[in-house]
Amino acid sequence: MTTDVTKNLLTFCFHCENAYQCDTEEKCRDCWADQGIAEKEKQELTTEQLLREYAL
């Protein structure tokens, strides 16, 4: 579970302007859920599709 959080932080939060506000794991998970990122990750998307989603 920690590995998923670390991977998500590096993947989804690296370029987020508001990443500094997510100072707990719960806040990060809420943010990902609000943006629908967690659901997109579970889908069978190609690398190109995922990169396009991350860039939004």
VENQUI-V613115 format. One record per pair of residues at least 6 apart in sequence whose C-alpha atoms are under 6 Angstrom apart, sorted by the first residue. I is the first residue (numbers start at 1). J is the second residue. D is the distance in Angstrom with one decimal. If there is no record, write none. Layout:
I_J_D ; I_J_D
This chain:
13_19_5.8 ; 22_28_5.4 ; 32_38_5.8
